Amino acid sequence: MKPRPAPIDGVPASRVQLPGGTWPSAFDAMCARFPRIDKATWRSRFARGRVLDGAGLPLAAHASVTAGMTLYYYREVAEEPAIPFTEQVLHADADLLVVDKPHFLPVMPAGAYVRESLLFRLQQTLKNADIVPLHRIDRGTAGLVMFSVNPATRDAYQALFRDRAIRKSYEALAPALPDTRFPLVHRSRLQRGEPFFRMHEAAGEANSESRIDVLDRDGDVWRYALEPVTGKKHQLRVHMAALGAPIINDPFYPDLQEQSADKHALPLKLLARSLAFMDPLSGDAREFRSALALELPEPISAA
């Protein structure tokens, strides 16, 4: 595999593989692949050498492309929202980096966030362009994210996630379910809904599984232990909502709330608590635990 092109102004190149179809030019292909980005933006990116071919060379807007081709491009956001929370590096060695991600910070550049992403921050502060996330958690979720820092050993650690050989544990705060028996296993078929960024449960063979238990039953809000056996998008959030206990401050489930600026005082009460696995290089058992904690929501005072 060819190395990823070098960052420009600290922003790493994003990789895209063109889907099935035919297009008159590379410009038309990128417009079709990313319909929410206006054509003027793509014209500017091509003109400034911000779109590259699979070899990492600038691609002309009129160049011919075919389905399956690998291209690279550089994300740019004119007015990027600032995220006033800081990540914490918990562990670093020659192969791995383990970081506590704060709420609201995306792992990877996406949408309105490029420099305000965990990957960009780490590559800049640690001066290492080889940092690559081995998995992701939602922007609204806080807690552990593990990165590879060594291309030579990366595949061995990526295989842990591909083969489900790593145990991921989460905590969540959600309404009490006194009439539900725990622990339980929730299985369902998850698929994309409307809008495109939401998931929903559908009829058919289950493709998602979560193990759910209770850590603290005190009060109207319980602290739950969640373990995603599979890794579908928004899986834990959808499963908790389906049980009748949507995670506190979830703006997507069970109902989509009006989209607005981030409410930093009301983070999603979901935390990636721990990662445990057998190290593929040494054979040793390893476990990392988040140093963050989920605080109970403030009680609503009487008027």
C-alpha positions as CSV (number, residue, x, y, z in Angstrom):
1,M,0.0,0.0,0.0
2,K,1.3,3.4,-1.0
3,P,1.9,5.8,1.9
4,R,-0.8,8.5,2.5
5,P,0.1,11.9,1.0
6,A,1.8,14.4,3.4
7,P,-0.4,16.8,5.4
8,I,-1.0,20.3,4.1
9,D,-0.9,23.0,6.7
10,G,-1.1,20.2,9.3
11,V,-4.3,18.8,7.8
12,P,-4.0,15.1,6.8
13,A,-5.2,13.9,3.4
14,S,-8.6,12.1,3.5
15,R,-8.9,8.9,1.4
16,V,-11.9,8.1,-0.7
17,Q,-12.7,5.2,-3.0
18,L,-15.0,6.0,-5.8
19,P,-18.2,4.0,-5.8
20,G,-19.7,2.2,-8.8
21,G,-20.8,4.5,-11.7
22,T,-19.4,6.6,-14.5
23,W,-18.5,10.3,-14.6
24,P,-17.3,12.7,-17.3
25,S,-14.4,13.8,-15.1
26,A,-12.8,13.7,-11.6
27,F,-14.6,16.9,-10.8
28,D,-18.0,15.3,-11.5
29,A,-17.1,12.2,-9.5
30,M,-16.2,14.2,-6.4
31,C,-19.3,16.3,-6.7
32,A,-21.4,13.1,-6.9
33,R,-19.6,11.5,-4.1
34,F,-20.0,14.5,-1.8
35,P,-23.3,16.2,-2.8
36,R,-23.4,18.4,0.3
37,I,-20.2,20.2,-0.8
38,D,-20.9,22.9,-3.4
39,K,-19.3,22.7,-6.8
40,A,-17.4,26.0,-6.3
41,T,-15.6,24.4,-3.4
42,W,-14.5,21.4,-5.5
43,R,-13.4,23.7,-8.4
44,S,-11.2,25.6,-5.9
45,R,-9.7,22.4,-4.4
46,F,-8.8,21.0,-7.8
47,A,-7.3,24.3,-8.8
48,R,-5.1,24.5,-5.7
49,G,-3.9,20.9,-5.8
50,R,-6.1,19.7,-2.9
51,V,-7.3,16.6,-4.8
52,L,-4.8,13.9,-5.5
53,D,-4.7,10.6,-7.4
54,G,-3.9,7.3,-5.9
55,A,-0.1,8.0,-6.2
56,G,-0.5,11.2,-4.3
57,L,-0.1,13.5,-7.3
58,P,-2.4,16.5,-8.0
59,L,-5.3,15.6,-10.1
60,A,-6.8,17.8,-12.8
61,A,-10.5,18.5,-12.6
62,H,-11.0,17.2,-16.1
63,A,-9.0,14.0,-15.5
64,S,-10.7,10.7,-16.3
65,V,-11.6,8.4,-13.3
66,T,-13.2,5.0,-12.9
67,A,-15.2,3.2,-10.2
68,G,-13.0,1.8,-7.5
69,M,-10.2,4.3,-7.9
70,T,-8.6,5.7,-4.8
71,L,-8.3,9.5,-4.5
72,Y,-7.2,11.8,-1.8
73,Y,-8.5,15.3,-0.8
74,Y,-7.9,17.8,1.9
75,R,-10.8,18.9,4.1
76,E,-11.2,22.6,4.6
77,V,-13.7,24.5,6.8
78,A,-13.9,28.3,6.6
79,E,-15.3,29.0,10.1
80,E,-14.7,26.0,12.3
81,P,-16.5,25.9,15.7
82,A,-14.1,25.9,18.6
83,I,-14.4,23.0,21.1
84,P,-13.3,24.2,24.5
85,F,-12.3,20.8,26.0
86,T,-9.0,19.1,26.1
87,E,-8.0,15.5,25.5
88,Q,-5.7,13.6,27.9
89,V,-3.0,11.1,26.8
90,L,-3.2,8.1,29.2
91,H,-0.6,5.8,27.6
92,A,2.1,6.0,24.9
93,D,4.6,3.5,23.7
94,A,6.3,2.6,20.4
95,D,3.1,1.2,19.0
96,L,0.1,2.5,20.8
97,L,-1.4,5.8,22.0
98,V,-4.4,5.7,24.3
99,V,-6.3,9.0,24.8
100,D,-9.3,10.2,26.8
101,K,-11.4,12.1,24.3
102,P,-13.7,14.8,25.7
103,H,-17.4,15.2,24.8
104,F,-18.1,17.0,21.5
105,L,-14.7,16.5,19.9
106,P,-14.8,14.2,16.8
107,V,-12.1,11.5,16.5
108,M,-11.5,12.2,12.8
109,P,-11.9,15.3,10.6
110,A,-15.6,15.3,9.4
111,G,-18.2,17.8,8.4
112,A,-17.6,21.2,10.1
113,Y,-14.6,19.9,12.0
114,V,-11.0,19.5,10.7
115,R,-8.5,21.2,13.1
116,E,-11.0,20.7,15.9
117,S,-10.7,16.9,15.8
118,L,-8.8,14.5,18.1
119,L,-6.6,13.2,15.3
120,F,-5.5,16.6,14.1
121,R,-4.8,17.8,17.7
122,L,-2.6,14.7,18.4
123,Q,-0.7,14.9,15.1
124,Q,0.1,18.5,15.8
125,T,1.0,18.3,19.5
126,L,3.0,15.0,19.2
127,K,4.5,16.0,15.8
128,N,3.7,12.6,14.3
129,A,1.8,12.2,11.0
130,D,1.7,8.4,11.5
131,I,-0.9,8.6,14.2
132,V,-4.0,6.7,13.0
133,P,-7.1,5.8,15.0
134,L,-7.7,2.1,15.4
135,H,-11.4,2.6,16.1
136,R,-13.8,5.5,16.6
137,I,-16.5,6.7,19.1
138,D,-19.2,9.2,18.4
139,R,-18.4,12.9,18.7
140,G,-20.8,13.2,21.6
141,T,-19.3,10.3,23.5
142,A,-16.3,10.8,25.8
143,G,-13.6,8.3,26.8
144,L,-11.0,6.0,25.4
145,V,-9.7,6.0,21.9
146,M,-6.7,3.9,20.9
147,F,-4.4,5.0,18.1
148,S,-1.6,3.2,16.2
149,V,1.7,5.2,16.0
150,N,3.7,2.6,14.2
151,P,2.8,1.6,10.6
152,A,4.9,-1.6,10.9
153,T,2.7,-3.0,13.7
154,R,-0.6,-1.3,12.8
155,D,-2.3,-4.3,11.1
156,A,-1.8,-6.5,14.2
157,Y,-3.7,-4.1,16.3
158,Q,-6.4,-3.3,13.7
159,A,-7.1,-7.0,13.6
160,L,-8.2,-6.9,17.2
161,F,-11.1,-4.8,16.2
162,R,-11.8,-6.6,12.9
163,D,-11.9,-9.9,14.7
164,R,-13.8,-8.6,17.8
165,A,-10.9,-9.7,19.9
166,I,-11.0,-6.5,22.1
167,R,-13.5,-6.0,24.9
168,K,-15.0,-2.5,24.9
169,S,-16.9,-1.4,28.0
170,Y,-19.0,1.7,28.3
171,E,-20.9,3.5,31.1
172,A,-24.1,5.5,30.6
173,L,-26.6,7.5,32.7
174,A,-30.2,6.9,31.7
175,P,-33.7,6.7,33.3
176,A,-34.3,3.8,35.8
177,L,-35.9,0.6,34.5
178,P,-37.1,-1.0,37.8
179,D,-39.3,-3.5,36.0
180,T,-36.6,-4.8,33.7
181,R,-34.4,-7.8,34.7
182,F,-30.6,-7.3,34.4
183,P,-28.2,-8.3,33.1
184,L,-29.7,-8.7,29.6
185,V,-28.6,-9.0,26.0
186,H,-30.3,-6.8,23.4
187,R,-30.2,-7.9,19.8
188,S,-31.8,-6.2,16.8
189,R,-31.3,-5.3,13.2
190,L,-29.9,-1.7,12.8
191,Q,-30.1,0.2,9.6
192,R,-29.8,3.8,8.4
193,G,-32.9,5.9,8.7
194,E,-34.0,9.5,8.0
195,P,-32.1,11.8,8.3
196,F,-29.1,9.9,7.0
197,F,-27.1,10.2,10.3
198,R,-29.7,8.4,12.4
199,M,-30.1,4.6,12.9
200,H,-33.2,2.7,13.6
201,E,-34.3,-0.9,14.5
202,A,-35.9,-2.8,11.6
203,A,-37.4,-6.2,11.0
204,G,-35.1,-8.9,10.0
205,E,-32.1,-10.9,11.2
206,A,-30.2,-9.2,14.0
207,N,-26.9,-7.6,13.1
208,S,-26.2,-5.9,16.4
209,E,-25.8,-7.1,20.0
210,S,-25.3,-5.3,23.3
211,R,-24.8,-6.6,26.8
212,I,-26.4,-4.3,29.4
213,D,-26.2,-4.3,33.2
214,V,-26.7,-1.9,36.1
215,L,-23.9,-0.4,38.2
216,D,-25.9,1.9,40.4
217,R,-29.7,1.9,40.9
218,D,-29.9,4.9,43.2
219,G,-32.6,7.4,42.2
220,D,-34.5,8.0,39.0
221,V,-31.3,8.0,36.9
222,W,-29.3,4.7,36.9
223,R,-25.7,4.1,35.9
224,Y,-25.5,1.4,33.4
225,A,-22.6,-0.9,32.2
226,L,-22.8,-1.4,28.4
227,E,-20.8,-3.7,26.3
228,P,-21.2,-3.6,22.5
229,V,-20.5,-7.1,21.1
230,T,-20.9,-5.7,17.6
231,G,-19.9,-2.2,16.5
232,K,-22.8,-0.7,14.6
233,K,-23.2,3.1,14.4
234,H,-25.0,4.5,17.4
235,Q,-25.7,1.0,18.6
236,L,-25.7,1.6,22.3
237,R,-27.8,4.8,22.0
238,V,-30.4,3.0,19.9
239,H,-30.6,0.0,22.1
240,M,-31.0,2.0,25.3
241,A,-33.7,4.0,23.7
242,A,-35.4,0.8,22.6
243,L,-35.5,-0.4,26.2
244,G,-37.2,2.7,27.3
245,A,-34.2,4.3,28.9
246,P,-32.6,6.8,26.3
247,I,-29.2,8.0,27.4
248,I,-29.4,11.4,29.2
249,N,-29.0,14.4,26.8
250,D,-29.1,12.3,23.6
251,P,-30.3,14.7,20.9
252,F,-30.9,11.9,18.3
253,Y,-32.8,9.1,20.2
254,P,-35.5,8.3,20.7
255,D,-36.6,11.5,18.9
256,L,-34.5,13.8,16.8
257,Q,-34.3,17.2,18.6
258,E,-33.9,20.5,16.7
259,Q,-30.3,20.8,15.6
260,S,-28.5,23.8,17.1
261,A,-25.1,24.7,18.4
262,D,-23.5,22.3,20.9
263,K,-24.9,22.6,24.4
264,H,-21.6,22.2,26.3
265,A,-23.4,22.1,29.7
266,L,-25.5,19.1,28.6
267,P,-23.1,16.4,27.2
268,L,-24.4,13.0,26.2
269,K,-24.0,10.9,29.3
270,L,-22.1,8.1,27.6
271,L,-18.5,7.2,28.4
272,A,-16.1,4.7,26.7
273,R,-14.8,3.3,30.0
274,S,-12.3,0.6,29.2
275,L,-10.5,-1.4,26.5
276,A,-9.1,-4.9,27.3
277,F,-7.3,-7.3,25.0
278,M,-4.4,-9.8,24.6
279,D,-1.5,-7.9,23.0
280,P,-0.8,-9.4,19.6
281,L,2.9,-8.7,19.8
282,S,3.8,-9.7,23.4
283,G,0.9,-12.0,24.2
284,D,0.3,-10.1,27.5
285,A,-3.2,-9.1,28.8
286,R,-3.7,-5.4,28.6
287,E,-6.4,-3.1,29.9
288,F,-6.8,0.7,29.7
289,R,-9.4,2.6,31.7
290,S,-10.7,6.1,31.3
291,A,-9.9,8.7,33.9
292,L,-13.1,10.6,33.2
293,A,-16.4,10.3,35.1
294,L,-20.1,10.8,34.2
295,E,-21.7,13.3,36.6
296,L,-25.3,12.9,37.4
297,P,-27.6,15.6,35.9
298,E,-28.5,18.5,38.2
299,P,-32.0,18.0,39.7
300,I,-34.7,20.3,38.4
301,S,-35.6,22.8,41.2
302,A,-39.2,23.6,41.9
303,A,-40.6,26.9,40.6
